[in-house]
Amino acid sequence: MTNPIADPLVEVPDTDVASKLVQIEATPEGVATVTLNRALRRNAFNAELIAALHEAFETLHGAEGVRVVFLRGAGGTFSAGADLEWMRDAIDRTEADNRDDAYQMAKMLKSLWDIPALTVALVEGGAFGGGAGLAAACDMAVATADAKFSFSEVRLGIIAATISPYVVAAVGPRQARGLFATGRLFDAAYAEKVGLVTEVVADAVELDAARERIATEMMACAPGAVAESKRLVEDVAYQAIEDVMDETAKRIARARISEEGQEGVRAFLDKRKPSWAL
């Protein structure tokens, strides 16, 4: 089997805005990597980076053949949260201007959440405020043992509003209340304990190894079924079981007669790999 990580990376066509602040690369097998590229500012968010990320995620949402998307920060830090200059500018803006500004962040996070392929945050260094929210908006998050996290907005007199849907989905309401209300700094082990992180590895070398392992695992999964599985979880979460029984039966029936479903079952019975497996 071709190693989906070891192959030379090929750039996915991107926009002029995204090309400087965000790097998008992908292998021919469909392993995409989005890198926040403001290393000198510890990949902190400003309006331009948010716009570039939004464009990158929209590009990946519509790209054919993408099997898994990894998100990481350049320079050994995932994201320090909001850029200080950006925050300073917000002080003098009107409420309407701040609302429009915040909505751009909300749209960017939703575009990440809506990517059909599996999304995985690779966290090292720090993930603070919006950076931790970015990790929460991914389907999975792998962090190095020395990574640090914080939702410190309350210490600035503000709240973690735009990232809250994703953090609450990841850690649950009670944990989110405590993390948001205290603004405490916590490590990767605690992040894994509360559900913000799905896996902790020793160091950057092991982080790359985890990336390779996950990418290889995804080569065995049908892309359409992955996308449908993600939608399924969102649609049944927090619903009463009796309210979703009919819909879940309909969905498995559609999956069984779909092109992927037919190919997957036939391949299993024929003792061969399905067409999508590399």
ChimeraX attribute file (.defattr): number of C-alpha atoms within 10 A of each C-alpha:
attribute: neighborCount
match mode: 1-to-1
recipient: residues
	/A:1	7
	/A:2	9
	/A:3	14
	/A:4	22
	/A:5	21
	/A:6	9
	/A:7	12
	/A:8	11
	/A:9	16
	/A:10	12
	/A:11	14
	/A:12	17
	/A:13	15
	/A:14	17
	/A:15	13
	/A:16	11
	/A:17	15
	/A:18	22
	/A:19	14
	/A:20	13
	/A:21	19
	/A:22	28
	/A:23	20
	/A:24	25
	/A:25	20
	/A:26	24
	/A:27	19
	/A:28	15
	/A:29	19
	/A:30	21
	/A:31	25
	/A:32	28
	/A:33	22
	/A:34	21
	/A:35	22
	/A:36	28
	/A:37	23
	/A:38	19
	/A:39	16
	/A:40	9
	/A:41	16
	/A:42	22
	/A:43	29
	/A:44	27
	/A:45	26
	/A:46	17
	/A:47	14
	/A:48	13
	/A:49	22
	/A:50	23
	/A:51	19
	/A:52	23
	/A:53	26
	/A:54	23
	/A:55	20
	/A:56	26
	/A:57	22
	/A:58	17
	/A:59	18
	/A:60	26
	/A:61	17
	/A:62	11
	/A:63	14
	/A:64	10
	/A:65	14
	/A:66	21
	/A:67	24
	/A:68	26
	/A:69	26
	/A:70	23
	/A:71	21
	/A:72	21
	/A:73	28
	/A:74	19
	/A:75	17
	/A:76	16
	/A:77	24
	/A:78	32
	/A:79	33
	/A:80	22
	/A:81	25
	/A:82	19
	/A:83	17
	/A:84	13
	/A:85	10
	/A:86	13
	/A:87	12
	/A:88	10
	/A:89	10
	/A:90	14
	/A:91	10
	/A:92	10
	/A:93	12
	/A:94	10
	/A:95	11
	/A:96	9
	/A:97	12
	/A:98	14
	/A:99	11
	/A:100	12
	/A:101	16
	/A:102	15
	/A:103	13
	/A:104	16
	/A:105	22
	/A:106	18
	/A:107	15
	/A:108	21
	/A:109	26
	/A:110	19
	/A:111	20
	/A:112	23
	/A:113	21
	/A:114	18
	/A:115	23
	/A:116	24
	/A:117	26
	/A:118	22
	/A:119	23
	/A:120	24
	/A:121	27
	/A:122	26
	/A:123	31
	/A:124	27
	/A:125	21
	/A:126	26
	/A:127	27
	/A:128	24
	/A:129	24
	/A:130	26
	/A:131	26
	/A:132	27
	/A:133	27
	/A:134	24
	/A:135	31
	/A:136	27
	/A:137	27
	/A:138	25
	/A:139	20
	/A:140	19
	/A:141	24
	/A:142	23
	/A:143	33
	/A:144	23
	/A:145	19
	/A:146	17
	/A:147	22
	/A:148	23
	/A:149	25
	/A:150	24
	/A:151	28
	/A:152	22
	/A:153	20
	/A:154	15
	/A:155	13
	/A:156	8
	/A:157	7
	/A:158	9
	/A:159	17
	/A:160	19
	/A:161	13
	/A:162	18
	/A:163	23
	/A:164	20
	/A:165	19
	/A:166	22
	/A:167	25
	/A:168	18
	/A:169	16
	/A:170	23
	/A:171	20
	/A:172	15
	/A:173	14
	/A:174	9
	/A:175	16
	/A:176	21
	/A:177	13
	/A:178	12
	/A:179	20
	/A:180	21
	/A:181	16
	/A:182	15
	/A:183	20
	/A:184	14
	/A:185	13
	/A:186	14
	/A:187	16
	/A:188	25
	/A:189	20
	/A:190	14
	/A:191	22
	/A:192	17
	/A:193	12
	/A:194	16
	/A:195	20
	/A:196	31
	/A:197	26
	/A:198	18
	/A:199	20
	/A:200	21
	/A:201	20
	/A:202	11
	/A:203	15
	/A:204	18
	/A:205	11
	/A:206	15
	/A:207	21
	/A:208	14
	/A:209	14
	/A:210	18
	/A:211	19
	/A:212	16
	/A:213	14
	/A:214	16
	/A:215	24
	/A:216	21
	/A:217	13
	/A:218	20
	/A:219	20
	/A:220	15
	/A:221	16
	/A:222	18
	/A:223	22
	/A:224	16
	/A:225	16
	/A:226	17
	/A:227	16
	/A:228	15
	/A:229	15
	/A:230	17
	/A:231	13
	/A:232	14
	/A:233	10
	/A:234	12
	/A:235	13
	/A:236	15
	/A:237	11
	/A:238	8
	/A:239	10
	/A:240	9
	/A:241	11
	/A:242	8
	/A:243	10
	/A:244	14
	/A:245	11
	/A:246	10
	/A:247	14
	/A:248	15
	/A:249	11
	/A:250	11
	/A:251	13
	/A:252	12
	/A:253	12
	/A:254	12
	/A:255	16
	/A:256	14
	/A:257	11
	/A:258	14
	/A:259	11
	/A:260	18
	/A:261	19
	/A:262	13
	/A:263	18
	/A:264	21
	/A:265	13
	/A:266	14
	/A:267	14
	/A:268	11
	/A:269	9
	/A:270	10
	/A:271	9
	/A:272	11
	/A:273	14
	/A:274	20
	/A:275	12
	/A:276	13
	/A:277	16
	/A:278	16
